[in-house]
Each structure stands twice: as structure tokens, then as C-alpha cells.
Amino acid sequence: MQITTSSIHDIDEIFRLYKIASDYQKEKKKVVVWPDFKKALVETEIAEKRQWKLMIDDEVACLWAITFSDAQIWEERDNSTSIYIHRIATNPKFRGNNYMNTIVTWAKTYAQSIEKRFIRLDTLGNNTKLIEHYQKAGFDFLGMFDLKNTDMLPDHYQDQPACLFEIDLGR
């Protein structure tokens, strides 16, 4: 198992896994479904070394993106001492291996290496199973919040409350 940044050569696989994740969300019927993400967004993340992948036997098992600011989602809670994890997608071939714990372990080391105190993520709507999953991985559930300004966020943020989670490495 190896965690590394994604490259532009991974873009087809990234979008394949996003589509699989979106289709899986559609099957669940009671969860928020990811929209089609813009290629330019992912290309920027790759160029800025913010798109990550977990590799097993030369295959992408899981991927995610990070950012260092998330003002529209975190609003007044946004700060410069955090990393924000987004769009975790798992290859169905590797589903069920609880890579969330692997991502959390990686994120703790990564955040500390760049002198960040918080690891944060969000999800949308009242997805109780996902809320429990993130809590089991070590995140504190901070609650559900109606976002004030979603004009620059992807479409799926428009009509759902955001569930905010964080791990405080300073405790």
C-alpha cells in the first residue's frame, strides 16, 4: 500500500471512480448524489499536489482531494490551521477495507508535517451511516449547518445542510 499524489495520467481513473461513487449514491436514494465535477477542478488539484491516491498492486484503491481553505462551507469556522478532505472515492474492487482509517492516519501525519492543527471534512444531508462512519474514524461531529452562500460550490451543496467534522490534533 502506498499513498502518493495523483498525476495527470490518473485523470480518467479519477473520473471513473467519481462516476462509480455517484452511481452508488443514486442507488441509495436517500443520500446526496455527487454532480459531474469539472475537469479543470481536478486538473488544478493535481497541479497543486492536492489530489491523493492510495495504491495497491499498481491500482488506485481509493482517492481524495484536500484543500487548505474552505470558507464557503466552514464559513466563520474556516481557518488557516486546517486541511480539508473532499471527494473520497473507493474503487469497488477494494470496497469494505475501511480506508477511512488509512486516510485519517495519513492526514494526521501530513497535517502535522505542514504544521496544521485540524483535519476537517463535510458531507451533506442527514446520512446517518456516513456520520457514524466518520465518527468511528475519529472525527468529532460538529453538527448540521445550513450554508449561507453556496454560489461558488458544486450543485449538490445548494439545498442540503452540511454536516461538519473535525479532528483536533492539538488535544
C-alpha positions in Angstrom: 0.0 0.0 0.0 1.3 3.4 -1.0 -0.2 6.9 -0.7 1.0 9.5 -3.2 -0.2 12.5 -5.2 -2.2 11.8 -8.3 -0.8 12.8 -11.7 -2.5 14.0 -14.9 -2.2 10.4 -16.1 -4.7 9.4 -13.4 -7.5 11.7 -14.6 -9.5 9.1 -16.4 -9.4 6.8 -13.4 -10.3 9.6 -11.1 -13.4 10.4 -13.1 -14.2 6.7 -13.4 -14.2 6.4 -9.6 -16.3 9.6 -9.2 -18.9 8.2 -11.6 -19.0 4.9 -9.7 -19.4 6.8 -6.4 -22.2 8.9 -7.9 -24.0 5.8 -9.3 -23.7 4.2 -5.9 -25.2 7.3 -4.2 -28.1 7.2 -6.7 -28.8 3.6 -5.7 -29.1 4.6 -2.0 -31.8 7.0 -2.9 -31.7 8.8 0.4 -28.3 10.4 0.2 -27.0 13.4 -1.7 -25.6 12.5 -5.1 -22.4 14.0 -6.4 -22.7 16.1 -9.6 -20.3 15.8 -12.5 -17.2 17.6 -11.4 -15.4 19.8 -13.8 -12.2 18.5 -15.3 -10.5 21.8 -14.6 -11.1 21.5 -10.9 -9.3 18.1 -10.8 -6.5 19.3 -13.1 -5.9 22.2 -10.7 -5.8 19.9 -7.7 -3.3 17.6 -9.5 -1.1 20.5 -10.5 -1.2 21.8 -6.9 -0.5 18.3 -5.5 -3.8 18.3 -3.6 -5.3 15.2 -5.3 -4.2 12.0 -3.5 -4.5 8.3 -4.1 -3.9 5.1 -2.2 -2.3 2.5 -4.4 -2.4 -1.3 -4.0 -0.7 -3.5 -6.5 -0.5 -0.7 -9.1 -4.2 0.0 -8.9 -5.9 3.0 -7.4 -7.8 1.6 -4.4 -9.0 5.0 -3.1 -8.6 8.7 -3.8 -9.4 12.0 -2.2 -8.6 15.7 -2.6 -7.6 18.2 0.0 -7.6 22.0 0.3 -6.3 24.4 2.9 -9.3 26.7 3.0 -13.0 26.0 2.8 -14.6 29.3 3.6 -17.9 28.8 1.8 -18.6 25.5 3.7 -16.9 26.3 7.0 -17.9 30.0 6.9 -16.7 31.7 10.2 -15.1 28.4 11.4 -12.7 28.4 8.4 -9.1 28.8 9.5 -5.6 28.5 8.2 -4.6 25.8 10.6 -6.7 23.1 8.8 -6.6 20.7 6.0 -10.0 19.8 4.4 -10.6 16.5 2.8 -13.0 16.2 -0.1 -14.4 13.6 -2.5 -13.3 10.3 -1.1 -13.9 7.7 -3.7 -13.1 4.0 -3.3 -12.5 1.5 -6.2 -15.3 -1.1 -5.8 -12.7 -3.8 -6.1 -11.3 -2.6 -2.8 -14.5 -1.6 -1.0 -15.0 -2.8 2.5 -11.4 -2.3 3.6 -12.1 0.8 5.8 -9.7 3.0 4.0 -11.1 5.9 6.0 -8.8 4.9 8.9 -5.9 4.8 6.5 -6.8 8.3 5.2 -7.1 9.6 8.8 -3.7 8.1 9.7 -2.1 9.7 6.6 -3.9 13.0 7.2 -2.6 13.2 10.8 0.9 12.8 9.7 0.5 15.1 6.7 -1.2 17.8 8.7 1.5 17.7 11.4 4.3 17.8 8.8 2.9 21.1 7.4 2.0 22.5 10.9 -1.8 22.2 10.7 -3.9 21.5 13.8 -7.2 20.4 12.3 -8.3 17.7 9.9 -11.8 18.5 8.6 -14.3 17.2 6.2 -18.0 17.5 5.4 -20.9 15.6 4.0 -24.4 16.7 3.0 -27.8 15.8 4.3 -28.7 13.5 7.2 -26.7 10.5 6.1 -26.6 8.8 9.5 -24.4 5.8 8.3 -21.8 8.1 6.9 -21.9 10.3 10.0 -21.3 7.2 12.2 -18.6 6.1 9.8 -16.7 9.4 10.2 -17.1 9.3 13.9 -15.7 5.8 14.2 -12.7 7.0 12.2 -12.0 9.6 14.9 -13.8 12.7 13.7 -15.9 14.8 16.1 -19.3 15.6 14.5 -19.8 19.3 14.9 -23.4 19.3 13.7 -25.5 20.1 10.7 -25.4 23.7 9.3 -27.4 25.5 6.6 -24.9 27.2 4.4 -25.4 30.9 3.8 -23.7 31.3 0.4 -23.3 28.4 -2.0 -22.9 30.2 -5.3 -19.3 29.0 -5.8 -19.9 25.4 -4.6 -20.8 22.4 -6.7 -24.5 21.9 -7.3 -25.0 19.2 -4.6 -24.4 21.9 -1.9 -27.3 24.0 -2.9 -30.3 22.5 -0.9 -28.8 20.4 1.8 -27.4 21.2 5.2 -23.7 20.5 5.6 -22.5 18.0 8.3 -19.1 19.2 9.6 -16.5 17.0 11.1 -13.0 17.6 12.6 -10.1 16.0 14.3 -8.2 18.4 16.6 -4.6 17.3 16.7 -3.9 19.8 19.5 -5.7 17.8 22.1 
